[in-house]
Amino acid sequence: MDGFRIYLERYGIGSSQAELLATVLLLCLAVILVFFAEIVTRKILLKVVALVARKSETSFDDMLLDHRVFAWIAHMVPPVLLYNAAHPVFRYYPDAVQPVQLVLTIYLTIIVILVCLSFLDSLLEFYNEHPVSERLPLKSFIQVLKTVIVASGAVIVIARLLGTSPLVFFSGLGAFTAVIILIFKDAILGFVAGIQLTSNNLVKIGDWIEMPKYDADGEVSDISLVTVSVQNWDKTITVIPAYALISEGFRNWRGMSESGGRRIMRSVSIDMQSVTFCDEAQLQRLRSVSLLQQYLDVKSREIEDYNSRHAFVSDVPLNGRRMTNFGTFRAYLMAYLRSHPKINQDMTLLVRHLQPGENGIPLQIYVFCSDVLWANYEAVQADIMDHVLASLPFFGLRVFQSPSGMDIADAGRALGRRTAAEGSAPAPATGSASRDSE
């Protein structure tokens, strides 16, 4: 550079003009060097890296490529070269070195932040492909790391612009703790709630949860730093604050899915006036039901033995023990449910009476369906209730239900026919009867 400057001064160019021309020449050479380095990096090295990544067996490098991690790293080459070339290029203008390096430092800091954010996105995508991600989601933790990285980068940029050390800003953060907590209240609460949710395995993506306060009833579709997204069964999306799940509570149906049984708890009201003792003819008809044969044989012998021991030989049904159509129907339902292929036989199986009331006596079925999928579960439940309703008349039982308009209309027509029949009957011979009495 000194030789070039002296060469220009020999031809009558002033010292300041020679230094300017030498600086411009060096700057052009530096720009050309950076341009060629950019071409080699982006056009050659990046294509080689992409080719190797696409052909490798692992998928993580493909994710790094998709999230432009290598592309952002390539963007670091020009500022690094220009930063190192600042001193020789501006040799005659030392005051310009610091502003140029300041701009390059800020640019390089932004590129490093983008590289870190892209790398975290790739890491999260790679982690989500593994089954452990369903039990321990890391999206909230990744968002916290992103927040820390962006905040640290912003502090570094501001410190460089003000010409101070970044440590001065970090040491002064204690004075702004209250303000930071107020601004990032939701993020802090969400982060703490996210740690509790994931560490205790309270909720994960794919869980069916209920939270009536927020009208949430569906599957968890996303868990972020401050919110939990639930896709309801009507395909709407409900967004719940993450800390609300901890502070207010929610219902998680995961235990039902993992247990292999989904509860069926339905009842049908029986007209209490249709409950009677079984006579011999009815018992003979019920013996034709294959599911009841063993029960009727065992129960008949038990009742006969009991009545004979206590000398109950009267034909009055209240003397001794007798079978009822309602009890026999319950026994039939128990046998029917135990033979049902879709009922989990390892879980609770009950057919019981509930408290009688003005609407009859409820007969409740309490079992667990082995198919926990919603549509299949509803189909099994409907089939069982259809069978229950269709079986009641065979046992002489009636369902209790409030009279409908058709019932009232039928009763009115029956009353009309009866009135018409009574009106058409011949009147009694009152005259002959009076003569006889005379």
NORFEN-V590534 format. One record per helix or strand of 3 or more residues. SS is the DSSP state (hx for helix, st for strand). FROM is the first residue (numbers start at 1). LEN is the number of residues. If there is no record, write none. Layout:
# NORFEN-V590534
SS_FROM_LEN ; SS_FROM_LEN
This chain:
# NORFEN-V590534
hx_2_9 ; hx_15_41 ; hx_60_7 ; hx_69_6 ; hx_76_14 ; hx_95_34 ; hx_132_4 ; hx_139_24 ; hx_166_18 ; hx_185_15 ; st_208_4 ; hx_212_3 ; st_216_8 ; st_227_6 ; st_237_5 ; hx_242_6 ; hx_254_6 ; st_262_9 ; hx_272_3 ; hx_280_7 ; hx_290_20 ; hx_325_14 ; st_350_4 ; st_360_10 ; hx_374_22 ; hx_405_19 ; hx_430_8
